[in-house]
Amino acid sequence: MIIGGFLLLGYGVCAVFHIPLPGSVVGMIILFVFLLTGLIKLEWVENFSSFQLRHLTLLFIPPIVSLFLSSTFLNILHWNVFMILILSSVCCLLGSAFAVEWYEKWKRRQIK
């Protein structure tokens, strides 16, 4: 509920101030600032964020597979663009994996 509220807040801020960033990113930045200042406690968002981190790969795989299976998409692309798409997708997945791993290690250190 809190994360959804910050998502909507981010979209609202972008609409009002005409910020050239996605509303989800602005909402995430606002949530981060609230977490740093202590206005929002980590425990309030920890369960839902842990759920999202566990299922993060499910958000990446379907759009990528549907793009690659589209015959018109493959006919338009040249091999170099196709390789860039594959490499950037792998980099995103690896970056997400390392971020989750770092977060889990950080969380374990905070508990001790």
N, CA, C and O atoms as CSV, one atom per row, in Angstrom:
chain,resi,resn,atom,element,x,y,z
A,1,MET,N,N,0.823,-1.183,0.000
A,1,MET,CA,C,0.000,0.000,0.000
A,1,MET,C,C,0.872,1.254,0.000
A,1,MET,O,O,0.599,2.201,-0.737
A,2,ILE,N,N,1.902,1.261,0.810
A,2,ILE,CA,C,2.790,2.421,0.890
A,2,ILE,C,C,3.556,2.588,-0.416
A,2,ILE,O,O,3.682,3.702,-0.926
A,3,ILE,N,N,4.064,1.495,-0.954
A,3,ILE,CA,C,4.829,1.572,-2.202
A,3,ILE,C,C,3.929,2.052,-3.338
A,3,ILE,O,O,4.358,2.852,-4.169
A,4,GLY,N,N,2.703,1.578,-3.381
A,4,GLY,CA,C,1.747,2.044,-4.390
A,4,GLY,C,C,1.437,3.524,-4.240
A,4,GLY,O,O,1.277,4.233,-5.234
A,5,GLY,N,N,1.352,3.990,-3.005
A,5,GLY,CA,C,1.124,5.414,-2.762
A,5,GLY,C,C,2.266,6.269,-3.284
A,5,GLY,O,O,2.043,7.330,-3.867
A,6,PHE,N,N,3.485,5.804,-3.074
A,6,PHE,CA,C,4.632,6.553,-3.580
A,6,PHE,C,C,4.718,6.480,-5.103
A,6,PHE,O,O,5.201,7.414,-5.742
A,7,LEU,N,N,4.259,5.388,-5.678
A,7,LEU,CA,C,4.191,5.293,-7.136
A,7,LEU,C,C,3.242,6.354,-7.687
A,7,LEU,O,O,3.581,7.069,-8.630
A,8,LEU,N,N,2.055,6.453,-7.095
A,8,LEU,CA,C,1.091,7.465,-7.529
A,8,LEU,C,C,1.609,8.877,-7.272
A,8,LEU,O,O,1.398,9.777,-8.085
A,9,LEU,N,N,2.282,9.068,-6.147
A,9,LEU,CA,C,2.872,10.371,-5.844
A,9,LEU,C,C,3.911,10.752,-6.891
A,9,LEU,O,O,3.974,11.903,-7.321
A,10,GLY,N,N,4.717,9.793,-7.295
A,10,GLY,CA,C,5.719,10.049,-8.328
A,10,GLY,C,C,5.093,10.450,-9.645
A,10,GLY,O,O,5.568,11.373,-10.306
A,11,TYR,N,N,4.018,9.754,-10.036
A,11,TYR,CA,C,3.312,10.125,-11.266
A,11,TYR,C,C,2.711,11.525,-11.146
A,11,TYR,O,O,2.738,12.302,-12.101
A,12,GLY,N,N,2.176,11.838,-9.982
A,12,GLY,CA,C,1.604,13.168,-9.773
A,12,GLY,C,C,2.648,14.266,-9.840
A,12,GLY,O,O,2.421,15.308,-10.456
A,13,VAL,N,N,3.794,14.037,-9.207
A,13,VAL,CA,C,4.878,15.023,-9.233
A,13,VAL,C,C,5.358,15.242,-10.660
A,13,VAL,O,O,5.604,16.379,-11.064
A,14,CYS,N,N,5.491,14.177,-11.419
A,14,CYS,CA,C,5.925,14.304,-12.820
A,14,CYS,C,C,4.909,15.073,-13.651
A,14,CYS,O,O,5.281,15.871,-14.511
A,15,ALA,N,N,3.638,14.834,-13.397
A,15,ALA,CA,C,2.598,15.524,-14.165
A,15,ALA,C,C,2.534,17.006,-13.818
A,15,ALA,O,O,2.374,17.845,-14.705
A,16,VAL,N,N,2.658,17.333,-12.539
A,16,VAL,CA,C,2.545,18.727,-12.112
A,16,VAL,C,C,3.772,19.537,-12.508
A,16,VAL,O,O,3.643,20.653,-13.011
A,17,PHE,N,N,4.958,18.983,-12.285
A,17,PHE,CA,C,6.190,19.734,-12.532
A,17,PHE,C,C,6.829,19.437,-13.888
A,17,PHE,O,O,7.904,19.954,-14.191
A,18,HIS,N,N,6.179,18.614,-14.699
A,18,HIS,CA,C,6.672,18.272,-16.047
A,18,HIS,C,C,8.115,17.765,-16.014
A,18,HIS,O,O,8.964,18.207,-16.789
A,19,ILE,N,N,8.369,16.839,-15.111
A,19,ILE,CA,C,9.695,16.238,-14.967
A,19,ILE,C,C,9.854,15.169,-16.043
A,19,ILE,O,O,8.981,14.315,-16.197
A,20,PRO,N,N,10.963,15.205,-16.792
A,20,PRO,CA,C,11.130,14.232,-17.891
A,20,PRO,C,C,11.658,12.876,-17.429
A,20,PRO,O,O,12.550,12.309,-18.060
A,21,LEU,N,N,11.119,12.363,-16.351
A,21,LEU,CA,C,11.476,11.044,-15.824
A,21,LEU,C,C,10.192,10.243,-15.659
A,21,LEU,O,O,9.117,10.820,-15.497
A,22,PRO,N,N,10.296,8.927,-15.699
A,22,PRO,CA,C,9.100,8.117,-15.429
A,22,PRO,C,C,8.608,8.344,-13.998
A,22,PRO,O,O,9.408,8.514,-13.077
A,23,GLY,N,N,7.315,8.346,-13.828
A,23,GLY,CA,C,6.737,8.557,-12.509
A,23,GLY,C,C,7.155,7.499,-11.505
A,23,GLY,O,O,7.276,7.783,-10.313
A,24,SER,N,N,7.374,6.286,-11.976
A,24,SER,CA,C,7.797,5.214,-11.068
A,24,SER,C,C,9.182,5.494,-10.494
A,24,SER,O,O,9.449,5.190,-9.332
A,25,VAL,N,N,10.056,6.069,-11.305
A,25,VAL,CA,C,11.407,6.392,-10.829
A,25,VAL,C,C,11.347,7.530,-9.816
A,25,VAL,O,O,12.014,7.479,-8.783
A,26,VAL,N,N,10.556,8.546,-10.106
A,26,VAL,CA,C,10.417,9.671,-9.174
A,26,VAL,C,C,9.806,9.184,-7.860
A,26,VAL,O,O,10.247,9.591,-6.785
A,27,GLY,N,N,8.806,8.326,-7.937
A,27,GLY,CA,C,8.213,7.770,-6.728
A,27,GLY,C,C,9.207,6.956,-5.919
A,27,GLY,O,O,9.196,7.003,-4.689
A,28,MET,N,N,10.070,6.206,-6.604
A,28,MET,CA,C,11.092,5.419,-5.922
A,28,MET,C,C,12.103,6.336,-5.226
A,28,MET,O,O,12.550,6.046,-4.116
A,29,ILE,N,N,12.457,7.434,-5.878
A,29,ILE,CA,C,13.395,8.392,-5.276
A,29,ILE,C,C,12.769,9.033,-4.042
A,29,ILE,O,O,13.431,9.189,-3.016
A,30,ILE,N,N,11.497,9.403,-4.139
A,30,ILE,CA,C,10.811,10.000,-2.988
A,30,ILE,C,C,10.734,8.997,-1.840
A,30,ILE,O,O,10.970,9.361,-0.688
A,31,LEU,N,N,10.407,7.746,-2.138
A,31,LEU,CA,C,10.366,6.705,-1.106
A,31,LEU,C,C,11.739,6.527,-0.470
A,31,LEU,O,O,11.841,6.371,0.747
A,32,PHE,N,N,12.792,6.549,-1.276
A,32,PHE,CA,C,14.156,6.413,-0.756
A,32,PHE,C,C,14.488,7.553,0.205
A,32,PHE,O,O,15.082,7.326,1.259
A,33,VAL,N,N,14.105,8.771,-0.157
A,33,VAL,CA,C,14.356,9.924,0.715
A,33,VAL,C,C,13.586,9.773,2.024
A,33,VAL,O,O,14.117,10.066,3.095
A,34,PHE,N,N,12.348,9.321,1.943
A,34,PHE,CA,C,11.561,9.113,3.155
A,34,PHE,C,C,12.173,8.022,4.031
A,34,PHE,O,O,12.148,8.126,5.257
A,35,LEU,N,N,12.720,6.983,3.415
A,35,LEU,CA,C,13.384,5.930,4.194
A,35,LEU,C,C,14.657,6.452,4.850
A,35,LEU,O,O,14.947,6.119,6.000
A,36,LEU,N,N,15.417,7.269,4.122
A,36,LEU,CA,C,16.652,7.818,4.685
A,36,LEU,C,C,16.381,8.761,5.851
A,36,LEU,O,O,17.120,8.766,6.836
A,37,THR,N,N,15.328,9.554,5.740
A,37,THR,CA,C,15.020,10.514,6.796
A,37,THR,C,C,14.286,9.884,7.974
A,37,THR,O,O,14.150,10.511,9.024
A,38,GLY,N,N,13.815,8.660,7.811
A,38,GLY,CA,C,13.127,7.980,8.890
A,38,GLY,C,C,11.634,8.262,8.954
A,38,GLY,O,O,10.963,7.818,9.886
A,39,LEU,N,N,11.103,8.992,7.980
A,39,LEU,CA,C,9.664,9.252,7.958
A,39,LEU,C,C,8.878,7.981,7.658
A,39,LEU,O,O,7.740,7.830,8.101
A,40,ILE,N,N,9.483,7.079,6.912
A,40,ILE,CA,C,8.913,5.759,6.633
A,40,ILE,C,C,9.885,4.733,7.201
A,40,ILE,O,O,11.083,4.792,6.926
A,41,LYS,N,N,9.382,3.808,7.979
A,41,LYS,CA,C,10.247,2.765,8.536
A,41,LYS,C,C,10.395,1.627,7.533
A,41,LYS,O,O,9.458,1.295,6.807
A,42,LEU,N,N,11.582,1.037,7.504
A,42,LEU,CA,C,11.869,-0.054,6.580
A,42,LEU,C,C,10.921,-1.235,6.800
A,42,LEU,O,O,10.538,-1.911,5.845
A,43,GLU,N,N,10.550,-1.480,8.037
A,43,GLU,CA,C,9.665,-2.601,8.348
A,43,GLU,C,C,8.303,-2.452,7.669
A,43,GLU,O,O,7.639,-3.451,7.390
A,44,TRP,N,N,7.884,-1.219,7.402
A,44,TRP,CA,C,6.576,-0.980,6.797
A,44,TRP,C,C,6.529,-1.442,5.345
A,44,TRP,O,O,5.469,-1.823,4.849
A,45,VAL,N,N,7.667,-1.409,4.663
A,45,VAL,CA,C,7.690,-1.767,3.240
A,45,VAL,C,C,8.504,-3.027,2.966
A,45,VAL,O,O,8.584,-3.475,1.822
A,46,GLU,N,N,9.103,-3.596,3.993
A,46,GLU,CA,C,10.029,-4.710,3.802
A,46,GLU,C,C,9.355,-5.969,3.260
A,46,GLU,O,O,9.909,-6.624,2.378
A,47,ASN,N,N,8.187,-6.317,3.762
A,47,ASN,CA,C,7.526,-7.549,3.303
A,47,ASN,C,C,7.192,-7.486,1.822
A,47,ASN,O,O,7.488,-8.418,1.074
A,48,PHE,N,N,6.578,-6.388,1.396
A,48,PHE,CA,C,6.184,-6.277,-0.004
A,48,PHE,C,C,7.399,-6.163,-0.912
A,48,PHE,O,O,7.417,-6.740,-1.999
A,49,SER,N,N,8.418,-5.419,-0.474
A,49,SER,CA,C,9.611,-5.287,-1.315
A,49,SER,C,C,10.358,-6.613,-1.413
A,49,SER,O,O,10.930,-6.913,-2.461
A,50,SER,N,N,10.368,-7.404,-0.360
A,50,SER,CA,C,10.993,-8.728,-0.423
A,50,SER,C,C,10.242,-9.628,-1.398
A,50,SER,O,O,10.855,-10.389,-2.147
A,51,PHE,N,N,8.916,-9.538,-1.386
A,51,PHE,CA,C,8.103,-10.302,-2.334
A,51,PHE,C,C,8.448,-9.897,-3.770
A,51,PHE,O,O,8.605,-10.755,-4.638
A,52,GLN,N,N,8.564,-8.605,-4.013
A,52,GLN,CA,C,8.900,-8.128,-5.358
A,52,GLN,C,C,10.290,-8.594,-5.779
A,52,GLN,O,O,10.486,-8.980,-6.931
A,53,LEU,N,N,11.240,-8.565,-4.880
A,53,LEU,CA,C,12.595,-9.000,-5.218
A,53,LEU,C,C,12.639,-10.490,-5.543
A,53,LEU,O,O,13.380,-10.909,-6.432
A,54,ARG,N,N,11.851,-11.291,-4.829
A,54,ARG,CA,C,11.824,-12.726,-5.102
A,54,ARG,C,C,11.247,-13.036,-6.479
A,54,ARG,O,O,11.623,-14.035,-7.092
A,55,HIS,N,N,10.350,-12.204,-6.968
A,55,HIS,CA,C,9.670,-12.462,-8.234
A,55,HIS,C,C,10.097,-11.499,-9.339
A,55,HIS,O,O,9.367,-11.315,-10.312
A,56,LEU,N,N,11.262,-10.890,-9.202
A,56,LEU,CA,C,11.722,-9.888,-10.157
A,56,LEU,C,C,11.932,-10.460,-11.550
A,56,LEU,O,O,11.607,-9.803,-12.539
A,57,THR,N,N,12.461,-11.654,-11.644
A,57,THR,CA,C,12.725,-12.223,-12.971
A,57,THR,C,C,11.437,-12.490,-13.739
A,57,THR,O,O,11.437,-12.482,-14.970
A,58,LEU,N,N,10.348,-12.723,-13.030
A,58,LEU,CA,C,9.071,-12.935,-13.714
A,58,LEU,C,C,8.622,-11.686,-14.463
A,58,LEU,O,O,7.869,-11.777,-15.433
A,59,LEU,N,N,9.080,-10.525,-14.017
A,59,LEU,CA,C,8.712,-9.285,-14.695
A,59,LEU,C,C,9.532,-9.061,-15.960
A,59,LEU,O,O,9.075,-8.374,-16.874
A,60,PHE,N,N,10.732,-9.627,-16.028
A,60,PHE,CA,C,11.604,-9.415,-17.182
A,60,PHE,C,C,11.357,-10.420,-18.303
A,60,PHE,O,O,11.392,-10.053,-19.477
A,61,ILE,N,N,11.113,-11.659,-17.963
A,61,ILE,CA,C,11.099,-12.728,-18.963
A,61,ILE,C,C,9.955,-12.618,-19.979
A,61,ILE,O,O,10.238,-12.700,-21.174
A,62,PRO,N,N,8.689,-12.439,-19.592
A,62,PRO,CA,C,7.617,-12.436,-20.607
A,62,PRO,C,C,7.754,-11.370,-21.694
A,62,PRO,O,O,7.557,-11.696,-22.864
A,63,PRO,N,N,8.083,-10.106,-21.372
A,63,PRO,CA,C,8.218,-9.135,-22.464
A,63,PRO,C,C,9.359,-9.463,-23.419
A,63,PRO,O,O,9.239,-9.248,-24.625
A,64,ILE,N,N,10.449,-9.976,-22.896
A,64,ILE,CA,C,11.602,-10.298,-23.742
A,64,ILE,C,C,11.261,-11.462,-24.675
A,64,ILE,O,O,11.564,-11.417,-25.867
A,65,VAL,N,N,10.635,-12.492,-24.131
A,65,VAL,CA,C,10.283,-13.653,-24.947
A,65,VAL,C,C,9.269,-13.275,-26.018
A,65,VAL,O,O,9.388,-13.713,-27.162
A,66,SER,N,N,8.282,-12.475,-25.666
A,66,SER,CA,C,7.275,-12.092,-26.665
A,66,SER,C,C,7.881,-11.249,-27.775
A,66,SER,O,O,7.448,-11.348,-28.924
A,67,LEU,N,N,8.868,-10.425,-27.462
A,67,LEU,CA,C,9.547,-9.659,-28.511
A,67,LEU,C,C,10.319,-10.570,-29.444
A,67,LEU,O,O,10.270,-10.401,-30.663
A,68,PHE,N,N,11.027,-11.527,-28.885
A,68,PHE,CA,C,11.848,-12.404,-29.718
A,68,PHE,C,C,11.006,-13.363,-30.561
A,68,PHE,O,O,11.457,-13.810,-31.615
A,69,LEU,N,N,9.805,-13.680,-30.118
A,69,LEU,CA,C,8.953,-14.592,-30.873
A,69,LEU,C,C,8.165,-13.894,-31.980
A,69,LEU,O,O,7.596,-14.550,-32.852
A,70,SER,N,N,8.134,-12.589,-31.941
A,70,SER,CA,C,7.398,-11.831,-32.957
A,70,SER,C,C,8.169,-11.863,-34.273
A,70,SER,O,O,9.316,-11.420,-34.332
A,71,SER,N,N,7.545,-12.384,-35.323
A,71,SER,CA,C,8.242,-12.517,-36.611
A,71,SER,C,C,8.511,-11.158,-37.248
A,71,SER,O,O,9.546,-10.977,-37.889
A,72,THR,N,N,7.606,-10.204,-37.086
A,72,THR,CA,C,7.862,-8.878,-37.666
A,72,THR,C,C,9.021,-8.202,-36.964
A,72,THR,O,O,9.798,-7.480,-37.587
A,73,PHE,N,N,9.136,-8.434,-35.677
A,73,PHE,CA,C,10.240,-7.860,-34.918
A,73,PHE,C,C,11.573,-8.419,-35.407
A,73,PHE,O,O,12.533,-7.672,-35.592
A,74,LEU,N,N,11.629,-9.722,-35.614
A,74,LEU,CA,C,12.875,-10.341,-36.067
A,74,LEU,C,C,13.216,-9.951,-37.500
A,74,LEU,O,O,14.395,-9.860,-37.841
A,75,ASN,N,N,12.219,-9.719,-38.345
A,75,ASN,CA,C,12.487,-9.308,-39.720
A,75,ASN,C,C,13.047,-7.894,-39.796
A,75,ASN,O,O,13.838,-7.592,-40.690
A,76,ILE,N,N,12.655,-7.035,-38.884
A,76,ILE,CA,C,13.109,-5.647,-38.898
A,76,ILE,C,C,14.544,-5.536,-38.395
A,76,ILE,O,O,15.321,-4.727,-38.903
A,77,LEU,N,N,14.889,-6.331,-37.417
A,77,LEU,CA,C,16.193,-6.200,-36.770
A,77,LEU,C,C,17.323,-6.780,-37.604
A,77,LEU,O,O,17.163,-7.775,-38.311
A,78,HIS,N,N,18.440,-6.140,-37.500
A,78,HIS,CA,C,19.673,-6.701,-38.039
A,78,HIS,C,C,20.371,-7.430,-36.897
A,78,HIS,O,O,19.992,-7.260,-35.739
A,79,TRP,N,N,21.369,-8.226,-37.198
A,79,TRP,CA,C,21.999,-9.040,-36.162
A,79,TRP,C,C,22.659,-8.183,-35.087
A,79,TRP,O,O,22.676,-8.581,-33.923
A,80,ASN,N,N,23.211,-7.003,-35.445
A,80,ASN,CA,C,23.891,-6.193,-34.427
A,80,ASN,C,C,22.893,-5.618,-33.412
A,80,ASN,O,O,23.195,-5.560,-32.220
A,81,VAL,N,N,21.729,-5.200,-33.864
A,81,VAL,CA,C,20.713,-4.704,-32.939
A,81,VAL,C,C,20.196,-5.856,-32.078
A,81,VAL,O,O,19.941,-5.683,-30.886
A,82,PHE,N,N,20.047,-7.011,-32.681
A,82,PHE,CA,C,19.604,-8.194,-31.950
A,82,PHE,C,C,20.595,-8.534,-30.832
A,82,PHE,O,O,20.186,-8.858,-29.717
A,83,MET,N,N,21.885,-8.461,-31.125
A,83,MET,CA,C,22.906,-8.748,-30.106
A,83,MET,C,C,22.885,-7.697,-28.997
A,83,MET,O,O,23.065,-8.024,-27.824
A,84,ILE,N,N,22.667,-6.443,-29.367
A,84,ILE,CA,C,22.582,-5.387,-28.356
A,84,ILE,C,C,21.405,-5.644,-27.421
A,84,ILE,O,O,21.525,-5.467,-26.209
A,85,LEU,N,N,20.280,-6.058,-27.973
A,85,LEU,CA,C,19.119,-6.371,-27.141
A,85,LEU,C,C,19.392,-7.529,-26.190
A,85,LEU,O,O,19.017,-7.480,-25.018
A,86,ILE,N,N,20.038,-8.556,-26.691
A,86,ILE,CA,C,20.355,-9.708,-25.843
A,86,ILE,C,C,21.329,-9.309,-24.739
A,86,ILE,O,O,21.120,-9.648,-23.574
A,87,LEU,N,N,22.394,-8.590,-25.099
A,87,LEU,CA,C,23.387,-8.189,-24.099
A,87,LEU,C,C,22.797,-7.238,-23.065
A,87,LEU,O,O,23.084,-7.366,-21.874
A,88,SER,N,N,21.981,-6.292,-23.501
A,88,SER,CA,C,21.389,-5.364,-22.536
A,88,SER,C,C,20.413,-6.085,-21.607
A,88,SER,O,O,20.322,-5.746,-20.427
A,89,SER,N,N,19.692,-7.064,-22.118
A,89,SER,CA,C,18.789,-7.842,-21.265
A,89,SER,C,C,19.571,-8.642,-20.230
A,89,SER,O,O,19.185,-8.701,-19.063
A,90,VAL,N,N,20.661,-9.250,-20.655
A,90,VAL,CA,C,21.504,-10.010,-19.724
A,90,VAL,C,C,22.100,-9.078,-18.675
A,90,VAL,O,O,22.158,-9.428,-17.497
A,91,CYS,N,N,22.543,-7.894,-19.095
A,91,CYS,CA,C,23.102,-6.927,-18.143
A,91,CYS,C,C,22.054,-6.494,-17.117
A,91,CYS,O,O,22.365,-6.365,-15.933
A,92,CYS,N,N,20.823,-6.271,-17.560
A,92,CYS,CA,C,19.749,-5.903,-16.626
A,92,CYS,C,C,19.483,-7.019,-15.623
A,92,CYS,O,O,19.335,-6.767,-14.428
A,93,LEU,N,N,19.425,-8.239,-16.110
A,93,LEU,CA,C,19.182,-9.368,-15.211
A,93,LEU,C,C,20.327,-9.548,-14.222
A,93,LEU,O,O,20.094,-9.794,-13.038
A,94,LEU,N,N,21.569,-9.425,-14.703
A,94,LEU,CA,C,22.717,-9.560,-13.809
A,94,LEU,C,C,22.772,-8.415,-12.805
A,94,LEU,O,O,23.068,-8.628,-11.629
A,95,GLY,N,N,22.489,-7.211,-13.266
A,95,GLY,CA,C,22.469,-6.066,-12.357
A,95,GLY,C,C,21.428,-6.233,-11.270
A,95,GLY,O,O,21.683,-5.923,-10.106
A,96,SER,N,N,20.265,-6.718,-11.642
A,96,SER,CA,C,19.215,-6.970,-10.655
A,96,SER,C,C,19.639,-8.064,-9.684
A,96,SER,O,O,19.396,-7.959,-8.482
A,97,ALA,N,N,20.266,-9.103,-10.197
A,97,ALA,CA,C,20.713,-10.201,-9.330
A,97,ALA,C,C,21.758,-9.721,-8.331
A,97,ALA,O,O,21.688,-10.062,-7.150
A,98,PHE,N,N,22.725,-8.933,-8.790
A,98,PHE,CA,C,23.748,-8.417,-7.883
A,98,PHE,C,C,23.147,-7.452,-6.864
A,98,PHE,O,O,23.566,-7.436,-5.707
A,99,ALA,N,N,22.170,-6.648,-7.282
A,99,ALA,CA,C,21.522,-5.728,-6.352
A,99,ALA,C,C,20.770,-6.494,-5.269
A,99,ALA,O,O,20.825,-6.120,-4.098
A,100,VAL,N,N,20.078,-7.550,-5.642
A,100,VAL,CA,C,19.353,-8.363,-4.664
A,100,VAL,C,C,20.336,-9.052,-3.725
A,100,VAL,O,O,20.107,-9.109,-2.517
A,101,GLU,N,N,21.418,-9.570,-4.269
A,101,GLU,CA,C,22.422,-10.236,-3.437
A,101,GLU,C,C,23.041,-9.252,-2.445
A,101,GLU,O,O,23.220,-9.578,-1.271
A,102,TRP,N,N,23.368,-8.048,-2.918
A,102,TRP,CA,C,23.942,-7.029,-2.039
A,102,TRP,C,C,22.945,-6.656,-0.953
A,102,TRP,O,O,23.321,-6.512,0.210
A,103,TYR,N,N,21.670,-6.498,-1.324
A,103,TYR,CA,C,20.643,-6.135,-0.356
A,103,TYR,C,C,20.490,-7.218,0.708
A,103,TYR,O,O,20.373,-6.907,1.894
A,104,GLU,N,N,20.491,-8.462,0.306
A,104,GLU,CA,C,20.342,-9.556,1.268
A,104,GLU,C,C,21.524,-9.597,2.236
A,104,GLU,O,O,21.331,-9.815,3.432
A,105,LYS,N,N,22.744,-9.390,1.734
A,105,LYS,CA,C,23.916,-9.354,2.617
A,105,LYS,C,C,23.822,-8.176,3.570
A,105,LYS,O,O,24.133,-8.308,4.754
A,106,TRP,N,N,23.396,-7.025,3.065
A,106,TRP,CA,C,23.259,-5.830,3.889
A,106,TRP,C,C,22.209,-6.051,4.971
A,106,TRP,O,O,22.395,-5.641,6.117
A,107,LYS,N,N,21.103,-6.701,4.606
A,107,LYS,CA,C,20.028,-6.962,5.557
A,107,LYS,C,C,20.503,-7.910,6.656
A,107,LYS,O,O,20.169,-7.726,7.826
A,108,ARG,N,N,21.291,-8.935,6.274
A,108,ARG,CA,C,21.816,-9.871,7.278
A,108,ARG,C,C,22.751,-9.161,8.248
A,108,ARG,O,O,22.752,-9.462,9.442
A,109,ARG,N,N,23.553,-8.214,7.740
A,109,ARG,CA,C,24.458,-7.467,8.613
A,109,ARG,C,C,23.683,-6.558,9.560
A,109,ARG,O,O,24.110,-6.342,10.694
A,110,GLN,N,N,22.557,-6.026,9.114
A,110,GLN,CA,C,21.747,-5.147,9.955
A,110,GLN,C,C,21.090,-5.916,11.094
A,110,GLN,O,O,20.883,-5.372,12.179
A,111,ILE,N,N,20.764,-7.180,10.846
A,111,ILE,CA,C,20.103,-7.999,11.864
A,111,ILE,C,C,21.074,-8.355,12.980
A,111,ILE,O,O,20.680,-8.416,14.145
A,112,LYS,N,N,22.342,-8.592,12.638
A,112,LYS,CA,C,23.339,-9.001,13.644
A,112,LYS,C,C,23.685,-7.901,14.563
A,112,LYS,O,O,24.506,-8.083,15.462
